Amino acid sequence: GAVLYNSDRFTCETSLLRDGVVGLPLPVNQITKPFGRLLPIMQNTVALGAVMFLTQFDFDSTAGVLGDTFKHKGQAVVDQNVKIMKAGYDYAQEHFVPLVKDAWNFSRIRRPFATGNELFALGAVTGGCKFYSAYPMTPASSILHWMASHGEQCGVVVKQCEDELAVVNMAIGAGHAGVRAMCGTSGGGFALMTEGIGMAGMLEAPVVVIEVQRGGPSTGIPTKTEQGDLNQVFGASQGDFPRVIVAPTETADCFWTVVEAFNLAEKYQLPVLIISDLLLSEHPETIEADALRHDVAIERGELVTEWPKTNGPYRRYANTPSGVSPRALPGTEGTEYVAATDEHDEEGILISDVFTSPPVRRKIMERRMKKVELALQELRPPELEGPADAPVTLIGWGSSRGVIGEARALLAAEGTRANQLHIKYLHPFHTREVKAILGRSKMLIGIEGNYTGQFARFLRAETGISVHASILKYDGEPFEPRLIAEEVKRIMAGKPASLDVTLEEAREIAYHYVRTHLADVARPAKIELTDGNSHGEPVWRVEIADRESGKKRGDLEIGIRTGALYAWQPAFATTAGA
């Protein structure tokens, strides 16, 4: 690998680089001097040109992308960017050696490049969404951004509300009135929505809610990923009520999940909760052109457009064999009824605390919940991926499907066979099918982006099956295939897990201290492991050096087990010290 840096402003100390990584100086001012005075941001275009040579990426293809990116600024801007990129390319060609041997081959097929959130929005529009409400909350905000930019063109009413209480109530109201409605938020906003979710269940109003997870609890880490909200989404609102909970597994799946969610919401007259996370929602990805279609089926279910008097009195919550009652939109002649959050009978008449009528309550409740069983029949059950007789089964849900698949490939290349069971439909749950698959498995390893193994607990509750071990990640970063593969091998070998701070992690902790206490004018240098003396645990002793001169500024001691910062020992007085 290589680190490309602007040598007009920085020097790159080789001691800071990992083995196999080289520093490549790029004198941006010298390269761009023939072009006159340029905006500082143009150095990125110089670097892009150098990267194109280092990776042997086709220059003309990249120039075409620049043209598409800057065409709204005029041809002069496009031409300038292409020329500057060519200058960076030519400099790299003269001074550097390519990092790869072979040039890339391209099919020349144009493919969509989109994030999960953009495909949530596009899928919603394709699926007939006509109302979207939200309060800006990372990492769901970009759904609102897309809708605000394209809503008028697509015939969608887009409402930025004052808080998430208004968000969910407006979306439910729009769904009740007859339009396909959706709202989006993250964990903190979803906490405010939970009473509204229960209201949608009681009213039997169709609505789609997207909950995009980030590191929690509370404000947490708004720009980092996690799978820590599963318990929250399962427990949204009090009491039992019908709902569907879906966790899309990859970027293109975000599009189809929303299309399906609107059909489920209207067919079964219930809230559909889509649970994503920052990784899936915010990272852009190239997908195949045929992964998206716009000729999708729109299924509105038992929608009543007229009610002749010969039908008798309209009963909005009629106890039907399927559990799905005829749904008339407000204003349909002859279908007046009360839609309230109180329990009610078939006509919508409230059941009071005094005259509860237990049989009425029981049958209404049974009818509502019957819809969950009906919905399950059309949800595709999970399937085992990989060799059926593999000695280990990796279990995941949501966004981790791809990375677990890559980890299986790494394991296979090293002689370890593994298969994978990935869950998309969380509620209702395919208990029978999952039990049958896992009952044949030998070793079960759950893989989740949270601390407590929330899905493993749910799996045990639904099936009675416990995983043998878990691979959990809760530092805000996504899983990597190599990490999963190494952990699987450790578990299969019966070795205990280590939570000790590694050398690289000690460097990260030291960087954090530098940024927060030394005004970013220093950097970690030499790191060594010591016995810790009086600290009660071994420590990493990190030498902190001046960023420019390399002169020692002091030592930082970091506990290997606790990660505690035990001591900062300045080598000399500083004006920006701790």
N, C-alpha and C positions, 0 to 999 in steps of 0.2 A: 504494500500500500504506500501511499504518499500523502504528505501534508503540503498543499500549495498555499503559499503566503505572499503577501505584498512586502517585498524586501525593501521598499522605500520607507516603510513604517516599522517593520518588525525584524527581529532576528529569531531564528529557530534553533534552540539548543538541542543538539542531537541526543543529549542525555535524557531529554524529556520524552523522546519517542520510543515506542515499543519496538521490539525486535522485528525486523523485516519491513519497517516503515522508514521512508526517507523524507527529508525536507526539501522542497523544490522552491527556490526563490523566484518570484515573478516581479520584476521592476516595472510596476504599472506606469509610473510617470514617464519613464524612458519609452515604453511601448506606445503610449498615447500622445506623446509630444507632437507628432505630425498632425494631429487632429485639433490642435489648439486647446483652449480652456474647456473642460468637460465637467459635468456634474459628478460628484464623488461616487454616485451610485453606478456610474458607468464602469467602474473597476470590476463589477460583477460580470459584465459582458466580456471583459478581457480574460478573466479567470475561466469563464465558460468556454472560450475558444481553446485555452490551454487544456482544459479537461477533455474536450472533444478529441484532441490529438492523443492525450495520454491513454484514453480508453478506446482509441481507434473508432470512434463514433463518426458516422457519416456527416460531413460538414454541411452538405446541401440540405439534408433532412432537418438538421438543427436550424439552419437559416430559414427554412420554411416555417418552422414553429415560431421563430422570432417574428416572421412576417404576420402570422396569425395573431400573435400576442399584441403587437404594436400597431396593427393596421388602423385602429381607430384614432391613432395619433398622427396619421399621415405617412406618405411614402418616404419623406425626408428622414423621419425618425427611424423607420425600418431600415433604410439604406445605411444610416450612420451606425446602427447597432450591428448590422452584418459586417461592415468594414472593420469595426473595432474588434468583433469576435474573430475575424480573420487575422488581425494583427496578433492577438493572443495565441491563435493556432500556429501561426508562422514562427513566433518566438519559441514556443514549446517544441516545434519540429526541429528547430536549429539547435536547441540547448538540452533537450531532455530525451529520454528513451521511453517508448510506449510501455505501459504497464501490462498490456495484454498482447498476445502474439497475433491473433487473427482479428480481422475487421468484422464488424457486425453485419449480419445479413437481414434485410428487411423485406417483408411481404408487400409493403406499400399500401396495406389496407388501413384505412382510417378507423380508429377505435375510440370509443368514449373514454374520457379521463375524468373521473368524478370521485367525490367522497361519498360515504354512506349517507350523510345528511342530505346532500344534493339529490341522491337517488330516493331517499324517503320523500322529499318534496316532489320530485318528478313522478314517482310512483303514485303519490296522492293525487296529483293533477290528472294523471292517466286513469286512475280509478274513480274519477268523478268528484273529487273533493271541491267544495265550493265555499268553505269557510275554514280559516286557520287563525287560531289565537295563540298568543305566547307572551311571556314576559322574558326579556333577554336574560338567559342564564347559560353560561358555558357548561358543557359543550353542546348544548342543543340550539344555541343562538343562530348558527348558520342555516338552520331550516327556515327560521324567520327571515333571515337576510335574503335567501333565495325566493321565498314567497313574496316578500315585499318588492323585489326586483321584477318578478314575473307574474304577480297576481293579477294585475289589470289585464295583461295580455291573455292570461289563461282563464279569466272569468272567476277568480277566487277573491272573496272578501277577506282581507288580511287585517287583523286587529292586534295592535300592541297594547296590552292591558296594563293596569296599574299594579296588579299583583296576580299571583297564581290562583287565588280564590276566584277572581273575576275571569281568569283564563278558562278554567275548567267549566265554570257555570255558563259562560257564553257559548262554549263549544257544545255543551249538553243541550242548551236551549236551541241552538241551531240544528242539532241532530233531531231534537224533538219536533221542530218545525218542518223537517222534511229534507234538509240538505245534508249532504255528506260533510261531516265536520271533524276536524282534527286539532289537537293542541300538542305542544311539546315543552319539555322542561328537563331539569336534572333532579337529583335526589332531594335537595333542599326545597325546591319548588313543588315537587311531587308530594312532600310531606303536607303542604298546605292544600293539596288537591284531594286528599284521601276521603274527606267527607263527601265531596262532590262525586267521587267515583261510586260510593255507595248509593248516592241519590240516583245516578244513572241506572244502577242495578235495580232499584226499587221502581223507578218510572218505566223501566225497560226501554230506555232511550239509547239508540245507537250512537256511539262516539268512539273515536280512536285516539289514544293517548300514547305519545312516545316519551319514554323516560331514558335519558342518556346518562349513564353512570360516570362518575368521576371519583377521585379519591376523597373519602369521607372519614369521619362524620363531620357535621356542622359545615362550615365553609370549606374545610378540607383543603384539597389541592385542585383548584379549578381547572388546571391545564394538564392534569395527569390522569391516567386511566386506571380503572378498577372494576371488579365485578362484585362489589360489596353491597348492592341494594336489593339483592334477591329476596331476602327476608322482608324488607320493606314493601316490595311490590306484592308479594304473596299476602301480606297482612293489611293491604290498603283497605281501610274502612272497616267498621264493625259489622258483625253478623255474617250470615251466609247469603251469598247472592251469586247469580251466574255471571261469569266473565271468562275471557280467554286471555292467556298470557303467552306471548311469543317472543323468542330471542333469535333474530336473524343471525346467520352463521358466516356470511361473507358480504362483500360490498354489493355485488349484483343482487344478492338475496334481499337487500334492503328495499329495492324497487318492488319486488314481487310480494314481499311480506306486507307492505302497505296496501297493495291492490287486494290481496286476500283478506286483510283485516277489515276493510270497508264492506266486503261482501259478507263476512262473518257477522259484523256488527249489525247489519240490516236484516240478514236472514234470521238471526236469533235474537235480535232486539236487546243487545247487551253492550257493555263497554269492552273494547279490546285493548289490552295494554301491550305495547311493544317495548321491550327492554333491550337497549343497546349499550354501548360504552364509548368513551372518547376515542379509543383506538379505531373501532369500526366506523364511527360517525365522522371523524375528522381527517383520517388519512386518505389522501387521493390515490387512486389505483386505476390502471388501464384494464378495461374489461372488454370482452368480445362483443362485437357489434350486434350479434344475434342474441345476446343475453337479455336485451330489452326489446319489448314489443309494445305497440300502442293499440292493437286490436284486442283489448282485454274484455272479458265477460263482466257485465255489471248485473249483479243479482240483488234485487231489493226485497226479496222475501214476500211475506204476507201483507203487502201494501194495498190498502183499500182506497180506491179513488171515488167510489160512490157506494151508497148504502140504501137500496130501495126499502120502502116501508114493509114490503112483503117479507123481508128478512127478519122482521121483529126488532125489538130494541137492540141497539148497538152495545155490545159488551167489549170494551177495550181489553180487558184482562180475562177473557173467556177461558174457561178450563177445557182446553182442547187436548185430544189424544197425544199430539206431538209436543205439547208444551208451548208452542208458538201461537200467540193470539193474533187475530186480525188487527192490523195497525192502520188507523186512519189519521191523516195529517190534520192539524187544526184548520178549521174552515170547511171541511168536508161536510156537506149537508146531511143532517140526521145522525151525526156521530158525536154529539156533545158528551163530554165526560170530564171528570176531575182527575188531573195528574198531580199527585201529591206524594210527599216523602213518607207520609204515614202509611201503615199497612191498610189495605183496601180489599173490597170484594171484586167480583168480576166486572161490575159496572164502574168501578172506581170510587164507590162510596166508602168513606173512611170507616175503619173499624176502631171504635173508641176504646179507651181503657176500661170503661164500665161494661160495655156490651161487646166484648171481644169476639165471641162466637168461635171457640177453639176449632170446630170442624172447618169453618170457612178459612181461618188462618192456615190450618194444616194443608188443605187442598191447594190453596193459592201458592204456598211455599213449595209444595211438591211439584206443582206445574212449572214454576219458575226454574227450579233446579233441574228439571227434566231436560231443559234446553242444553245443559252442559253435556249430558250423555249423548244427545243428538249431534252436537257440534263435534264431539270426539270422533264420530264415525267418518267424518270427511277430512280429518286431519291425518296426514301421512305419518305412519309410525316410523321411528328411527330404525336404521339398518346398520348392521355390523360392517365396518369397512376393514379390509385386510384379511389375511388368512384366518379361517375360522378356528384352526387348531393352534393358534399362536399361544405361547405360554403366558402372555400378559395382555390385558385389555386396558386401554387408556380411555377414561371417561371425561368428557368435557361438555360445555354448553356455550351457546352464543358465539362470540367472536373468535374463540380459540381453535376453531375447526381446522383452519389452514395450517397454523403453526404446529399443531399436534400431528397433522399429516406429514409435514416436513420432518418432524422429529422421528416419526416411524420410518421414514426413508433413510435417515441417518443411522438409525439402529439396524435396519436391514443391511445396509452397506457394511456394518461392522459385525454382522452375524447374529444379531438379536431380532427375532421375529416378534412383531406386536400388531395387534389390531386395535380398532377404535370404535367407540360408540359415542355419537355426538347427539345432543338433545337440542331440538329447536322449540318444540311445543311443550311448555312447562305446565300449563293448566288449560284444559284438562290433560291428564297425564296418561300415557300409554302403559299403564302398569303391567298388564298381562304380557305384552310384547317385550318390554324391558326385562321383566323377570325371566322370561324364556331365554333371552339372549345371555344375560349375565349368569344365569344358572348353569350355563355350559362353560363359562369362562373359568380360568385357573387362578390368575392373580388380577385383582382389580386395583387400579391406581386412578384416583380422582385428580383432575388438574383444574385449578380455579384461581382467579385473580382476587382472592380475599384471604383474610386471616383465619377464619373459623371453618372453612369448608362448608359453606352454606348449602350448596347443591347436594353434597354428600349426605348431609343431614336430611334434606328433603327426600333424597333417593331412599334412604333407610326407612323413613316414615311411610313412603308409598309402597315399597316392595319388601321391606324387611331385610334387604341386602346391604351389608356394610362394605365399604371399600377397605382393602388391606393396607393402603397407604395413600397419602396425599402429597401432591406437589403444589404448594401454595405460593403466591406472589402478591405482595402488598406494599411495594416500594414506589408505586406510581408508574413503573415502566412495564411495557408489554412483555409477554413471554418471548423467548428466543428458542429456536429449534434445538440448538446445541445444549442449552441449559436443561431442557426437558429430557433430552437423550441421556445426558450425564446423570441426572437424578434417577431416571428409570434404571440405569445400570447399577447405581448405588443401592437402590431399593432391592433389586433382584439379587444383589450380592449379600444382602443382609447387613450392610454397613450403616451405622447411625448417621443422622444428619448433623451438620455443624452449622451453628449460627454465629460463629466467631467472625469478627471483622477481618476481611482479607486485606492484603497489601493495597490492592487497587481501591478498596472501599476506604481504607485509611487515607489514601490520597484525596478521595472525594470529600471526606469529612474535613481534612485540612484545607482544601479549597474553600469549603463553606466558611470556615473560621477566617480565612484570609479576606473573603468578600465582605464579611460582616464586621470585622474588627480592624483590618489593616488597609482599608480603602483600595483594595485590589492592586496595590503597588508591589506585592510580593507573590511568591509562589512556593509550593512544596518542592523540595529538592531530594536529598538523600533520606531514605526511610529504612529503619532497622528495628528488629524485635528485641525488647529487653524484658527483664524479669519483673519490672514494675515497682521494685523496692517496696514502699509502704502502701501502695495502692490496693493490694489484695488481689491483683490479677496482672498477668503480663500486659505490657503496653507496646504500642507502636510509637517509637520516637521519630518524629518527622522534623527534619531540618527545614526551616523556612528561610528562603533566600530572597534578596532584592530582585525584582523582575528584570530590571535593566542591567545592573552590574553583576548580579550573581553572588554578591557578598552576603554572608550569613547574617540573618537578622535575629535568629533565635531558634528554640526548639519547642515543639508541641508534643505533648504526650496524650495518646488516645488508648483507652482501654480496649483490649482485644475481645473481651466478652460482652461488655456493656456499651461500648462505643462512647464512653464518657470522656470529656475533655478534662484531663486531670491537671495539667500545668502548662502555662506559657512562660518560657524563660527567655526574656530578651537578651540578645548578645550585646546590644548597645541601646542607648536611649533613642526613641523615635517620637516624632510628633503625632504619628497616627497609630500609636500602639494601643493595646487592649486596655 
